[in-house]
Amino acid sequence: MTSTHKFPVWGWAPFYLLVVGSEQAQETVCWQRGDPEIPQLFKDGDFILGGVFSFHSSWKDRQETYTTKPLPLECTSLHFRDFQFAQAMIFAIEEINNSTDLLPGISLGYKLYDSCGSIARSVQVALALANGNEIVSVPSEVPCTRPAQVQAIMGETSSSPCMAMATVIGPFYIPMISHYATCACLSDKTKYPSFLRTIPSDYYQSRALAKLVKHFGWTWVGAIRSNNDYGNNGITIFTETAQQLGICLEYSVSFFRTDPPNKIQKIIDIIKRSTSKVIVAFLSSLDMEILVYKLSDYNLTGYQWIGSEGWIFDTEINRHHILDGALGLSIPKAFVNGMREFILDVRTVSSWDTELFTEFWETLFDFNFNQSNSSAENQRECTGHEDLSKLQHSFIEMSHMPIFNNVYKGVYAVAHALHNILSCNETCNFKVKLDPYMILERIRKIHFKTKEGDDVYFDENGDPPAKYEIINWQPTEKGIVAFVTVGLYDASLPADKQLMLQNKSLIWAQNSKQVPVSVCSEKCSPGTRKVLQKGKPVCCYDCIRCAEGEMSNITDSITCVRCHPEFWSNERRDACVKKESEFLSYEEIMGALLTAASLFGTCMTAVVALIFFRHRKTPIVRANNSELSFLLLFSLTLCFLCSLTFIGQPSEWSCMLRHTAFGITFVLCISCVLGKTMVVVMAFRASLPDSNVMKWFGPTQQRLSVLVFTLIQVVICILWLTMSPPFPFKNFQVIKDKIILECALGSTLGFWAVLGYIGVLATFCFLLAFLARKLPDNFNEAKFITFSMLIFCAVWITFIPAYVSSPGKFSVAVEIFAILASSFGLLICIFIPKCYIMLLRPEKNTKKHMMGKLA
């Protein structure tokens, strides 16, 4: 960092403090505070590109006393992967310098710094790249203003350092291009205006992982993440997408590689207690490596690992067969001609930091240059000219070539932007004054193809197109694990075509070819619905069978659908079947018996009528008003026959006919009985002295009375049919799984008016007959009428509650039974005694006997 002072720098601290407040005008200079930062790899050029990489993955902890100036960070654990990334950057720069088409006549230089995986140091070296390392700047017209020391910064490898660096240099609009920082948060241009990257955002990766999990039907998974911006933001987006897709997380835990062992032990315990068999690991390769060692100690096998691109293509981790069958996303494979040879030829680096040079070769050959007790024959001297291709070391692995390609594309993006700004053709315009914002805007708009044919461009968020290969870890016969591409994910395609998988070529955990199952609850089969378990995620549920009349025909249905009223659920409750229609038919036993009883009553009435007709001139027939008797037999025949209209499927005409025919025929029948009763009463009155009653109730009056009584019922029926007639009706309520076909009454008042009128006539007839039961004739018909009316009334009084409480077709059967019982009661009580005399006791069929005058 720099500060402005209006006095010369003399180096004396006490005097410095004394003159701070001095207002004496001095020449404006900028003086650097702190120690200068020396790049680990560097080369001069016309334009300088900065680079920040984690050549070391850790550092030594020191207890600061705050009494002395802190010492510089002491880095440990040389990290060859980031050194390879730096080599890829140098390769691109050298290739551009040797090109006559891009930036002709201009040389690019570089300053590459080691951040040691420390965010604080990443910020420190980023400021060094922006400010330069001069202790005192040259005087300038504007206090402490100067061009940026580098045209762009390449790096960092992780998201958290990139966020810190982009926050610091963002206000200066110095372009910063990362090859491996994937956190979706870095797409926010309000916070990180100068940040770009050549690797897709984790927004797409997290969604792709969720869709991958959903594709295989896994709804119950665990999640482990790096406790940094990369892991936390990645899992946050994964969780949001997973919830939308119906996936639940049994647990979500985080750790960082510097955490104490007991924290990682807790994660192991959580995995052992869990019921999910799929683990989504959103981890950096360094964090994953530490976790894998712990998993190997406990031999935790049988878990299906789903990996982010941070570790899924790491050759160091795949040596552990505990992760065999892992599935994850990787940057698409790439090949850059000449890069492998360049990276292995480390002599191409122009200037090395001495300590880094020594550590690199020492670590690479596992040789300690400071070993003092070694014998001369065991010592060997590293010159830096050794052939690395013959070594068995991770440094020669080119598995990260896609990331090397990202670094390569980032350098070329800056070069193309400079080429356009400087209006380069055969030569470049050196007079153009470069400005960081100008370079940044030009980088955002570039669109070119690399020599390998890759399209390079950035969207409005500074992100490249999101494409991934789906990688499967498959063991080979040689005992090593191969990274096999089994599918692709392209976020630019329609949602239903983004994920493309070759399921047949997949190998799962423990070398299985069967897709593992990881669900909290088994799928609910058709015919059931899901009911959430209290206090548990939505993926944990019970399967409840659908209620009667409801169905579900899909798996994992959350509701049961009620069937249409004309349908009912089958036994499995997975379909609605048409309800069976129920009505009193002639084919069933009850219908057949009632039909037989009706026909029997009709035949019996016909036989009685025939007997009466044959004995129509005998005293017993003549004495009981033969005309009313025949009319009564005719009406009884109609009563027996009208019961047949109640049997069979109801129709519009049968519904109107059955009730009106029943009402009219029964009124006709009761009118005849009432007429006969009145004749008996009047005949008794006529036998009294000075009585002239019979002339007022002769045959004509009897016919008129029957006609009038019947016409009243006819009028009631006509009004009923006119206002609201009976109609066929499908009753769904009485029996749930059947449709009751019945005749609705239409007007309830009309129905009860018909019954009520019959009841009034029957009651009146019963009272008259009851009063005349003790008349002095030997054959007093009033007694038989009394019995018949008693039966009639008893039948219809009991009919009402039986009719109301009987379900479905049984209510129709009750009505038919009432009709038949009352008809048989009238026929038997009134006519059978007379038939008995006519057929078996003809000696009593005399006028004298009828008048009771026998000696």
DONUKOL-512575 format. One record per residue (C-alpha): residue in one letter; z, x, y. Coordinates in pm, whole numbers, padded with zeros to 5 digits, always signed. Layout:
N
AZXY;...
//
This chain:
855
M+00000+00000+00000;T-00040+00108+00363;S+00150+00059+00687;T+00066+00121+01054;H+00264+00354+01284;K+00200+00458+01647;F+00319+00816+01606;P+00215+01120+01402;V+00357+01168+01060;W+00585+01474+01074;G+00749+01431+00733;W+01106+01433+00866;A+01280+01117+00766;P+01565+01128+01023;F+01327+01188+01306;Y+01101+00919+01163;L+01382+00667+01192;L+01458+00773+01549;V+01105+00727+01677;V+01024+00399+01502;G+01109+00207+01814;S+00923+00441+02046;E+00665+00268+02264;Q+00479+00590+02344;A+00111+00538+02278;Q-00013+00740+01987;E-00335+00755+01790;T-00359+00473+01529;V-00350+00595+01169;C-00259+00445+00830;W-00007+00621+00615;Q+00029+00550+00243;R+00372+00478+00104;G+00454+00582-00250;D+00285+00828-00478;P-00093+00833-00504;E-00244+00676-00819;I-00476+00909-01006;P-00737+00737-01228;Q-00739+00828-01596;L-01120+00833-01611;F-01334+00885-01302;K-01675+00983-01172;D-01815+01001-00822;G-02116+00801-00709;D-02280+00629-00416;F-02095+00312-00505;I-01775+00300-00705;L-01674+00039-00961;G-01308+00007-01046;G-01170-00064-01390;V-00825-00162-01515;F-00757-00139-01889;S-00448-00113-02108;F-00506+00228-02265;H-00142+00199-02375;S+00018-00117-02504;S+00379-00049-02406;W+00607+00166-02196;K+00950+00322-02216;D+01238+00125-02075;R+01457+00306-01827;Q+01785+00205-01672;E+01737+00236-01299;T+02038+00347-01091;Y+01889+00251-00755;T+02028+00576-00609;T+01712+00779-00656;K+01344+00705-00636;P+01221+00545-00964;L+01004+00768-01176;P+00647+00665-01260;L+00601+00435-01560;E+00593+00631-01885;C+00332+00467-02112;T+00346+00473-02492;S+00143+00351-02792;L-00214+00449-02726;H-00437+00143-02764;F-00784+00239-02885;R-00933-00105-02834;D-00902-00098-02455;F-01023+00260-02453;Q-01337+00132-02625;F-01371-00135-02354;A-01357+00140-02093;Q-01624+00330-02284;A-01844+00020-02280;M-01810+00006-01899;I-01904+00375-01868;F-02201+00318-02101;A-02333+00039-01879;I-02288+00249-01565;E-02467+00548-01719;E-02748+00324-01840;I-02793+00181-01490;N-02786+00531-01337;N-03062+00637-01574;S-03271+00328-01498;T-03559+00329-01252;D-03576-00051-01233;L-03219-00128-01128;L-03069+00040-00820;P-03331+00319-00805;G-03205+00631-00631;I-02846+00508-00634;S-02572+00640-00855;L-02275+00433-00962;G-01939+00596-01009;Y-01618+00464-01157;K-01242+00487-01137;L-01066+00361-01447;Y-00691+00308-01452;D-00439+00254-01732;S-00214-00048-01672;C-00005+00013-01988;G+00010-00362-02044;S+00241-00395-01743;I+00170-00665-01487;A+00345-00470-01215;R+00136-00163-01283;S-00181-00374-01295;V-00111-00492-00940;Q-00028-00137-00833;V-00356+00012-00957;A-00554-00285-00821;L-00418-00204-00476;A-00501+00162-00532;L-00860+00064-00609;A-00874-00147-00295;N-00706+00101-00058;G-00789+00444-00193;N-00551+00734-00244;E-00567+00916+00090;I-00220+00989+00223;V-00329+00952+00587;S-00639+00765+00690;V-00881+00871+00959;P-00830+00704+01298;S-01009+00371+01338;E-01074+00131+01622;V-00895-00156+01446;P-00552-00070+01301;C-00560-00010+00925;T-00903-00158+00858;R-01150+00011+00630;P-01417-00078+00374;A-01300-00150+00021;Q-01286+00164-00192;V-01466-00008-00481;Q-01743-00266-00485;A-01589-00460-00776;I-01309-00431-01029;M-01369-00473-01402;G-01073-00597-01605;E-00804-00673-01703;T-00797-00751-02074;S-00519-01013-02062;S-00480-01326-01853;S-00137-01264-01697;P-00229-00926-01541;C-00554-01078-01419;M-00368-01361-01247;A-00143-01112-01068;M-00431-00885-00970;A-00655-01174-00859;T-00374-01312-00646;V-00333-00978-00464;I-00698-00887-00408;G-00826-01246-00379;P-00768-01265+00001;F-00990-00957+00042;Y-01267-01120-00168;I-01315-00808-00377;P-01503-00926-00689;M-01297-00901-01006;I-01475-00954-01338;S-01273-00981-01659;H-01421-00944-02006;Y-01129-01089-02204;A-00899-01299-01978;T-00949-01655-02101;C-00670-01858-01938;A-00813-02183-01800;C-00589-02145-01495;L-00810-01862-01369;S-01091-02112-01306;D-00897-02244-01005;K-01093-02098-00714;T-00831-02207-00459;K-00586-01961-00615;Y-00826-01697-00744;P-01132-01704-00515;S-01277-01368-00618;F-01219-01391-00994;L-01509-01416-01240;R-01534-01353-01612;T-01789-01301-01883;I-01582-01472-02154;P-01547-01852-02174;S-01238-02026-02041;D-00964-02129-02281;Y-01018-02484-02161;Y-01315-02498-02397;Q-01152-02290-02669;S-00839-02505-02679;R-01045-02823-02702;A-01264-02666-02971;L-00957-02572-03177;A-00824-02929-03150;K-01159-03069-03264;L-01168-02817-03549;V-00825-02933-03665;K-00932-03298-03637;H-01252-03228-03832;F-01053-03143-04145;G-00813-03437-04109;W-00507-03231-04021;T-00275-03443-03809;W+00052-03255-03859;V+00040-02894-03743;G+00261-02622-03604;A+00178-02406-03304;I+00277-02049-03215;R+00175-01899-02883;S+00212-01585-02680;N+00477-01631-02415;N+00240-01553-02132;D-00023-01734-01930;Y-00283-01694-02203;G-00071-01856-02474;N+00115-02113-02265;N-00191-02251-02087;G-00400-02243-02403;I-00151-02441-02609;T-00097-02686-02321;I-00466-02781-02323;F-00471-02783-02704;T-00172-03019-02711;E-00329-03257-02459;T-00656-03271-02653;A-00472-03299-02986;Q-00278-03602-02864;Q-00603-03770-02763;L-00739-03704-03113;G-00427-03830-03290;I-00289-03489-03387;C+00085-03417-03365;L+00268-03087-03332;E+00568-03051-03560;Y+00681-02753-03356;S+00551-02536-03072;V+00720-02198-03030;S+00646-01889-02824;F+00731-01521-02826;F+00623-01196-02669;R+00587-00863-02842;T+00880-00716-02647;D+01118-00996-02756;P+01418-00898-02968;P+01380-00927-03348;N+01616-01225-03374;K+01375-01442-03172;I+01088-01369-03410;Q+01328-01435-03698;K+01392-01783-03558;I+01019-01850-03563;I+01003-01743-03929;D+01290-01983-04007;I+01109-02268-03831;I+00794-02205-04034;K+00993-02200-04359;R+01164-02534-04278;S+00848-02707-04161;T+00644-02953-04366;S+00313-02886-04192;K+00076-02652-04375;V-00152-02570-04081;I-00047-02330-03805;V-00242-02292-03482;A-00178-01941-03347;F-00274-01896-02981;L-00173-01531-02969;S-00297-01202-02840;S-00385-00946-03105;L-00076-00735-03022;D+00161-01031-03058;M-00012-01148-03375;E+00019-00805-03530;I+00397-00809-03484;L+00421-01161-03629;V+00209-01070-03932;Y+00437-00782-04024;K+00731-01024-04022;L+00539-01281-04229;S+00457-01013-04484;D+00824-00923-04518;Y+00901-01279-04625;N+00573-01329-04816;L+00508-01658-04635;T+00185-01761-04802;G+00014-02095-04849;Y-00028-02168-04478;Q-00367-02236-04324;W-00391-02030-04004;I-00611-02144-03718;G-00667-01862-03473;S-00778-01815-03116;E-01035-01553-03026;G-00749-01326-02917;W-00686-01214-03277;I-00925-01385-03517;F-01173-01092-03506;D-00920-00809-03509;T-00977-00556-03786;E-00619-00428-03766;I-00472-00770-03847;N-00712-00865-04124;R-00574-00585-04340;H-00285-00821-04416;H-00399-01055-04691;I-00125-01302-04604;L-00373-01454-04357;D-00663-01484-04602;G-00860-01803-04543;A-00778-01808-04171;L-01017-02005-03955;G-01078-01957-03586;L-01306-01913-03291;S-01477-01591-03191;I-01714-01480-02921;P-02068-01491-03067;K-02182-01168-03229;A-02370-00928-03005;F-02551-00600-03034;V-02619-00358-02752;N-02860-00084-02845;G-02704+00260-02811;M-02352+00146-02731;R-02196+00236-03067;E-02323+00591-03052;F-02208+00625-02693;I-01855+00502-02767;L-01818+00743-03058;D-01939+01030-02842;V-01633+01052-02619;R-01767+01376-02467;T-01981+01158-02240;V-01677+01081-02026;S-01724+01296-01716;S-01364+01344-01609;W-01052+01288-01817;D-00690+01273-01723;T-00549+01574-01907;E-00258+01390-02064;L-00482+01106-02180;F-00734+01354-02323;T-00463+01532-02520;E-00300+01212-02645;F-00632+01064-02747;W-00732+01351-02973;E-00378+01403-03096;T-00346+01042-03203;L-00697+01023-03339;F-00647+01315-03579;D-00278+01251-03636;F-00203+01609-03515;N+00093+01728-03306;F-00014+02002-03070;N+00349+02085-02987;Q+00451+02152-03348;S+00606+02498-03322;N+00704+02561-03686;S+00363+02502-03846;S+00200+02780-04036;A-00118+02924-03899;E-00325+02797-04189;N-00210+02440-04140;Q-00279+02443-03769;R-00608+02326-03636;E-00728+02317-03282;C-00897+02006-03141;T-01180+02095-02910;G-01311+01749-02827;H-01639+01821-03003;E-01539+01685-03345;D-01763+01435-03527;L-01574+01102-03507;S-01814+00911-03728;K-01662+01073-04038;L-01309+00954-03956;Q-01144+00658-04126;H-00992+00518-03811;S-00990+00191-03618;F-01153+00368-03323;I-01485+00382-03505;E-01469+00007-03583;M-01725-00184-03377;S-01588-00531-03457;H-01524-00592-03088;M-01889-00545-02995;P-01902-00901-02845;I-01627-00798-02602;F-01802-00467-02536;N-02104-00679-02451;N-01890-00882-02207;V-01792-00560-02027;Y-02156-00453-02031;K-02271-00785-01878;G-02002-00767-01609;V-02118-00423-01492;Y-02479-00537-01490;A-02384-00847-01289;V-02246-00622-01013;A-02550-00395-01033;H-02791-00688-00998;A-02594-00821-00701;L-02609-00479-00529;H-02978-00453-00614;N-03046-00783-00436;I-02825-00704-00134;L-02984-00363-00082;S-03332-00513-00116;C-03417-00257-00380;N-03775-00216-00492;E-03888+00142-00539;T-03607+00247-00309;C-03296+00081-00172;N-03195+00012+00187;F-02888+00231+00247;K-02845+00095+00597;V-02709-00239+00473;K-02341-00261+00548;L-02172-00384+00230;D-01904-00645+00253;P-01686-00759-00044;Y-01748-01126+00033;M-02124-01066+00046;I-02112-00898-00297;L-01895-01175-00440;E-02129-01451-00323;R-02432-01267-00460;I-02263-01216-00800;R-02189-01587-00820;K-02558-01666-00775;I-02711-01405-01008;H-02902-01514-01317;F-03065-01249-01532;K-03129-01148-01890;T-02992-00833-02048;K-03218-00600-02242;E-03099-00780-02559;G-03211-01116-02417;D-02867-01262-02327;D-02856-01498-02030;V-02599-01395-01770;Y-02486-01638-01500;F-02166-01801-01371;D-02082-02164-01297;E-01903-02285-00985;N-01570-02172-01135;G-01695-01823-01213;D-01712-01896-01587;P-01998-01827-01830;P-02135-02087-02079;A-01884-02170-02353;K-02014-02083-02699;Y-01811-01975-03000;E-01868-01878-03358;I-01633-02025-03617;I-01499-01740-03829;N-01348-01766-04177;W-01148-01480-04333;Q-01286-01444-04683;P-01157-01182-04933;T-01424-00971-05101;E-01434-00803-05441;K-01353-00470-05276;G-01018-00604-05159;I-01108-00620-04793;V-01137-00931-04578;A-01478-01019-04437;F-01532-01212-04116;V-01776-01481-04227;T-01942-01706-03970;V-01921-02063-04104;G-02012-02263-03797;L-02077-02282-03425;Y-01925-02457-03126;D-02133-02515-02815;A-01959-02696-02529;S-02292-02757-02351;L-02408-03001-02622;P-02316-03372-02644;A-01963-03433-02772;D-02072-03543-03120;K-02291-03235-03170;Q-02069-02962-03028;L-01904-02871-03360;M-02132-02757-03643;L-01971-02644-03970;Q-02085-02527-04313;N-01803-02673-04521;K-01938-02551-04854;S-01897-02185-04768;L-01532-02208-04657;I-01244-02031-04829;W-00895-02164-04759;A-00544-02024-04783;Q-00458-01853-05113;N-00830-01825-05192;S-00856-02199-05252;K-01179-02393-05217;Q-00995-02721-05170;V-00930-02831-04812;P-00552-02817-04758;V-00365-03132-04659;S-00134-03130-04361;V-00011-03473-04258;C+00330-03611-04173;S+00252-03936-04354;E-00022-04015-04602;K-00306-04230-04477;C-00246-04604-04481;S-00499-04763-04714;P-00690-05080-04621;G-00464-05380-04650;T-00178-05208-04470;R-00091-05113-04113;K+00096-04824-03957;V+00449-04870-03827;L+00595-04572-03641;Q+00911-04413-03769;K+01185-04433-03511;G+01242-04113-03316;K+00944-03929-03470;P+00593-03845-03342;V+00313-04096-03374;C+00176-03913-03680;C+00489-04006-03875;Y+00475-04367-03986;D+00529-04610-04270;C+00255-04821-04425;I+00343-05191-04417;R+00141-05443-04615;C-00040-05699-04404;A+00112-06046-04398;E-00052-06342-04569;G-00355-06455-04378;E-00404-06109-04224;M-00619-05814-04329;S-00713-05459-04241;N-01031-05309-04384;I-01003-04959-04238;T-00783-04663-04320;D-00487-04596-04088;S-00518-04930-03912;I-00252-04986-03647;T-00283-05365-03664;C-00368-05634-03912;V-00633-05883-03806;R-00561-06252-03860;C-00828-06424-04065;H-01036-06709-03924;P-00871-07044-03999;E-01130-07116-04268;F-01058-06785-04440;W-00756-06629-04610;S-00668-06274-04702;N-00728-06164-05060;E-00462-06015-05284;R-00523-05659-05157;R-00521-05781-04795;D-00835-05578-04723;A-01075-05870-04675;C-01080-06233-04572;V-01223-06472-04830;K-01323-06831-04769;K-01041-07071-04841;E-01072-07310-05131;S-01126-07663-05011;E-00884-07916-05156;F-00924-08292-05177;L-00859-08558-05438;S-01169-08543-05655;Y-01285-08740-05954;E-01302-08425-06167;E-00934-08338-06159;I-00677-08506-06383;M-00492-08691-06110;G-00812-08825-05958;A-00943-08928-06299;L-00620-09111-06387;L-00615-09297-06055;T-00982-09388-06099;A-00909-09514-06447;A-00614-09719-06319;S-00832-09867-06045;L-01108-09961-06287;F-00854-10092-06533;G-00705-10315-06261;T-01053-10435-06166;C-01135-10520-06528;M-00800-10684-06578;T-00858-10899-06268;A-01202-10990-06395;V-01058-11093-06733;V-00793-11308-06560;A-01064-11464-06345;L-01267-11536-06658;I-00964-11698-06826;F-00897-11908-06518;F-01261-12006-06499;R-01261-12118-06862;H-00940-12320-06807;R-01023-12430-06455;K-00985-12799-06547;T-00645-12759-06710;P-00336-12879-06523;I-00186-12534-06469;V-00498-12413-06287;R-00553-12732-06092;A-00184-12755-05997;N-00188-12409-05835;N-00484-12459-05604;S-00768-12315-05807;E-00973-12230-05496;L-00699-12006-05353;S-00640-11860-05699;F-01002-11753-05735;L-01009-11622-05380;L-00690-11428-05453;L-00843-11282-05769;F-01150-11182-05571;S-00937-11013-05305;L-00734-10832-05577;T-01060-10704-05722;L-01149-10566-05381;C-00802-10411-05352;F-00844-10229-05682;L-01190-10111-05585;C-01098-10001-05232;S-00869-09738-05382;L-01182-09560-05507;T-01286-09493-05147;F-00984-09263-05116;I-01113-09038-05397;G-01379-08774-05330;Q-01461-08545-05037;P-01395-08722-04707;S-01694-08803-04493;E-01731-08983-04165;W-01821-09311-04331;S-01571-09288-04617;C-01287-09224-04370;M-01372-09535-04167;L-01432-09743-04478;R-01121-09655-04676;H-00869-09761-04412;T-01049-10067-04285;A-01139-10190-04636;F-00780-10140-04747;G-00642-10326-04442;I-00880-10622-04459;T-00871-10673-04836;F-00491-10663-04844;V-00466-10910-04557;L-00709-11136-04743;C-00494-11099-05052;I-00165-11169-04870;S-00326-11458-04680;C-00418-11618-05010;V-00066-11566-05146;L+00076-11703-04821;G-00154-12004-04851;K-00038-12070-05208;T+00325-12037-05096;M+00273-12280-04814;V+00102-12524-05055;V+00408-12514-05282;V+00644-12572-04991;M+00430-12847-04847;A+00389-13010-05188;F+00767-13026-05216;R+00791-13172-04870;A+00521-13423-04958;S+00720-13550-05260;L+00999-13663-05031;P+01002-14030-04917;D+00812-14107-04600;S+00653-13760-04592;N+00292-13721-04475;V+00277-13340-04466;M+00001-13274-04718;K-00260-13446-04510;W-00197-13181-04240;F-00224-12894-04490;G-00508-12989-04713;P-00782-12763-04854;T-00956-12730-04520;Q-00639-12613-04347;Q-00573-12371-04630;R-00919-12217-04593;L-00878-12196-04216;S-00537-12029-04245;V-00679-11763-04477;L-00974-11716-04245;V-00762-11688-03930;F-00513-11445-04083;T-00797-11229-04211;L-00990-11240-03882;I-00688-11108-03695;Q-00691-10800-03919;V-01066-10769-03873;V-01020-10767-03494;I-00750-10497-03524;C-00979-10284-03740;I-01271-10329-03499;L-01055-10218-03207;W-00934-09919-03408;L-01288-09815-03504;T-01410-09865-03149;M-01137-09676-02964;S-01051-09389-03200;P-01177-09422-03556;P-01062-09213-03852;F-01267-08897-03906;P-01291-08616-04162;F-01055-08331-04076;K-00993-07979-04210;N-00620-07927-04225;F-00526-07555-04223;Q-00153-07603-04172;V-00023-07780-04481;I-00122-07516-04737;K-00191-07173-04584;D-00439-07046-04840;K-00635-07370-04878;I-00829-07608-04658;I-00712-07964-04700;L-01002-08201-04648;E-00853-08525-04532;C-00917-08818-04306;A-00745-08794-03974;L-00620-09131-03855;G-00781-09107-03516;S-00562-09362-03345;T-00218-09356-03505;L-00144-09684-03330;G-00442-09847-03503;F-00324-09729-03846;W+00030-09856-03802;A-00099-10181-03649;V-00301-10243-03967;L-00002-10163-04189;G+00234-10354-03962;Y+00025-10668-03972;I+00014-10655-04354;G+00389-10603-04353;V+00448-10904-04125;L+00239-11134-04347;A+00406-11001-04662;T+00753-11051-04516;F+00674-11404-04400;C+00527-11485-04741;F+00834-11341-04914;L+01072-11549-04702;L+00882-11873-04770;A+00863-11801-05142;F+01231-11711-05149;L+01323-12042-04983;A+01107-12237-05236;R+01226-12051-05545;K+01462-12335-05660;L+01223-12626-05631;P+01262-12861-05930;D+00924-12808-06102;N+00925-12668-06454;F+00663-12423-06348;N+00765-12321-06001;E+00505-12074-05870;A+00733-11984-05580;K+00950-11780-05815;F+00655-11564-05924;I+00534-11522-05567;T+00886-11414-05472;F+00884-11146-05741;S+00533-11031-05647;M+00622-11007-05276;L+00946-10829-05363;I+00744-10568-05555;F+00486-10551-05278;C+00741-10489-05005;A+00937-10239-05214;V+00618-10040-05283;W+00513-10020-04920;I+00858-09950-04786;T+00889-09649-05020;F+00528-09555-04942;I+00603-09459-04581;P+00842-09164-04643;A+00648-09056-04952;Y+00321-09055-04755;V+00463-08858-04464;S+00627-08591-04683;S+00346-08543-04937;P+00121-08240-04873;G-00255-08244-04886;K-00423-08449-05150;F-00089-08581-05273;S-00056-08799-04965;V-00388-08962-05060;A-00262-09005-05417;V+00056-09172-05285;E-00154-09418-05081;I-00375-09500-05382;F-00066-09544-05598;A+00080-09785-05343;I-00242-09984-05336;L-00263-10000-05714;A+00107-10074-05767;S+00113-10359-05517;S-00214-10497-05658;F-00084-10483-06014;G+00240-10645-05895;L+00053-10941-05746;L-00179-10973-06045;I+00093-10955-06308;C+00359-11164-06135;I+00131-11446-06021;F-00135-11472-06290;I-00008-11327-06618;P+00253-11605-06676;K-00024-11865-06634;C-00256-11677-06869;Y+00028-11662-07118;I+00059-12042-07117;M-00314-12099-07123;L-00374-11865-07413;L-00053-11867-07617;R+00135-12188-07520;P-00141-12444-07455;E+00110-12726-07533;K+00279-12652-07203;N-00048-12677-07015;T+00000-13054-06948;K+00063-13250-06633;K+00386-13392-06766;H+00524-13055-06848;M+00418-12925-06509;M+00601-13211-06340;G+00904-13164-06561;K+00891-13518-06709;L+00911-13439-07081;A+01177-13621-07280;
//
